[in-house]
Amino acid sequence: MINPIINASSLGLIVLSFFLGSIPFAYLVGRLRGIDIRQHGSGNVGATNAFRVLGAGFGALTLILDAGKGALAAWLGLANGETMAVIAGLAAILGHTFSPFMRFKGGKGVASAAGVVLLLVPDVTLICLLAFGLAVFLTKYVSVGSLTAAALLPLLMFFLDKPLPYQLFALVTALFVIYRHNSNIRRLLAGTENPITRKQHK
């Protein structure tokens, strides 16, 4: 029989990870500039829109913070094993994409997922990052880079024989990220997707 205290502790960690992930750093960083990022660019509260609207410096800050909250959640969970690490990481990703502070809207989960993967399997992160960069360089679309990295993630986890909880996490995360990019996929097919550009806000 599983100790109910452990169950309560695990549930508390999941809730904590969700709310940690839900901190809308793109919105908060934008406010430092006096900008509501939801009113500019794609309107998305994520690192890509922060780069587009706020510029490279603030975009990089947003990326680090969004990845950091995913990594922190996974690190907190890792004390209770690999399975708890990925559950906490998934909770942070869900918090980021369905933030209660943003009326259950948010980013697409790429940066937060990258933070989780970076903490758990840095070698896989490096390969995905290289694939992301190459895809963006060749196509000029950040969404193509994100989709490429997402599709590659579960394959790498499997072929590099990572622990089963990590493989399952990679598959679920990849499907979720691809689903969250459904509007980007439609625009790519229609030829109307916005390429990567410099800061748009004046």
N, C-alpha and C positions, 0 to 999 in steps of 0.2 A: 504493500500500500504506500502510495506517495505521500510524503509529509505535507499536510495542508499549508504549513508555514512556508514551505518552498514554493508551493503554488501561488500563494498570496504575494510572495516576494517577486516571483517571476512576472506576475500580472502587473505589479507595481512598476517593474522595470520596463515592461512593454508600454505602459501608459506614459511613463517618463520619457521614453525614447520617441514616442509619437509627438509629444508636446515639444521636445527638443528639436525634432525635425520640422515642426510647424513654425518655428521662428522665421519670419519672412525677411531674411537678410537683404534681398534685393530691394525690397520696399524701404527698409530702414536705412540702407546705404544711400538710396535715392533721396530720402528725406534730408540727409546730411547736405545734399546739394540743393535742397529746396524743390525737388522734383518728385512728383508722384509717378513712379515708373509704369503704373497701370494705365496712364494716359498717353504713353509714348511708345513708339516702336510697335512691337507685336502685342503690347499690353500684358505680356507674360511676366510673372514674378519669379524670374530665374536668372541664372548667370549669363546666358546668351543675350537676353534682352538688356541686361545691365551693361554688358560690353558695348552693345549697339547704341544705347541711349546715354550712358554715363561716361563712356570712354574706357580705355585699357586699364588705367589705374584702379578705378572704382569697380570695373568689371572683374579684375583679378582679385580684388578684395572680396567681392561677393562670391566668386568661385571658391576661394579658400575657406570662407565661412560656411558655405553650403556643403562643401566636401567634409569640412571639419565636424559638422554636427552628425553626419552619417558615420564618420570614423569613431567619434566619441560614443555614439550609441552602441556600435559593434564592440568597442573596447569594454564598455560596461557589461555587455552581455557575455563577453568572452570569459569572464571570471566564473561563469556557470556552464562553460562548455561551448563547443562549436555550434550546436543547434541553437542555443540561446543567443549566441552572437549574431547569427543570421536572422533570427526572429526580431531581435532588437533593431538590427539594421533595416529590415523591411518596414518595421513600425516607423522609423525615422523617415524613410522614403515616402511612405503614405502620408505622414504628417506634413512633409514638404509639399506634396502635390494636392493635399486636401486640408490646407491650414485653416483651423477654426478662427484664426486671427484675420484671415482674408475671406471670410464667408465661405469657407471650404473650397477655395480655389488656391492655386499655387503654381509652382514650376512643373517641369516634366520629369524631375527626379534623376536626371543624368548626373549632376554634380554630387548629389548626396549618395547615389549609388556608387559613384567613383570613389568616394571617401571610404565606404564600407569595403569595397574590393581592395583598395590600397592598403588598408589595415590588415586584412585577412590574407591576401595573396598578392604581394607587391610585384612579383614577376609577371603575373597575368595582367596587372594594371599597366605595366610598362608596354607590353605588346599591344594592348587595346588602345593605349594612348598614341602609340606610333601609327596604328591603323586609323585612328581618328584624325590625326594630323595629316596623314597622307590623303585620306578621302577629302578633307576640307581643302587641302592644297590643290588637288586635281579638279574638284567640282565647284569650289567657292561656296559650298552650302554647308553650314554647321549641322543642319539636320541630317545630311547624308553621313557626316562623320559620326554623329550620335547613333544613327541606325546601324552603321557598319560595326562600331564598337559593341553595340548591344547584341547584334547577331553573332559576333565572334566570341563573346564572353562565355556562353555555355559550352561551346565547342572546345575552347581552351581548357576550361575546367575539367572536361571529360578526358581529353587526350593527354593532359598533364597529370591525370590521376589525382586530382584534388579530393579532399574528404567529401563524402556523399552530401552532407548538409550544404557545403559550398556549391556543389553541382546543382542541387535543387534550387538554392538561392539564385544562382546565375540564370537558370531557365525561367524561373518566375519573374525575375527582374527584367530579363531581356524581353519577354512577352509584354510586360507592363509598359516598359519604355517604348516599345514599338507601337503599342496601342495608344499611348499618350501622344505619339507623333502622327496619328491618323490624318489630322488636318494638313500637316506638312507633306505627307505622302500624296494626298490629293493634289496639293499645289505643285509638287514636283512633277506629277503625271500631267498636270495641265500646263506646266511651264510658267507658273506664276509665283513660285517660291522666291522669297527675297534672298539674294546672295549676301555673303558677309560683307559688311560695309563699315566705314568709320562711324564715329559718334554722330547721331542725327540731331540731337537736341541742341538748340541754340540758347 
